[in-house]
């Protein structure tokens, strides 16, 4: 499983990476999200995968990294290049709050 750290994702934002957030809509709406991220809940990923660029590097995020890991496994098995953001949005916000 390929992983990427939250601080690395933040550094890539200026290059407009493809970021897919697989949390549920309520989590997306109430807990914030990474600017420019695409919201595709994990349960809809298979039916909506055609919305993703098959040659892009895709960074997948969720709350803690478990659902995004499952999403990465499915994407990789389907021929996509994907990276799981280690620690999920919990780590993203920690990184933003504490500069780690």
Beta strands, then each sheet from edge to edge (+ up, - down):
strand 1: 3-4
strand 2: 18-21
strand 3: 38-39
strand 4: 57-61
strand 5: 81-85
sheet 1: 1+ 5+ 4+ 2+ 3+
end
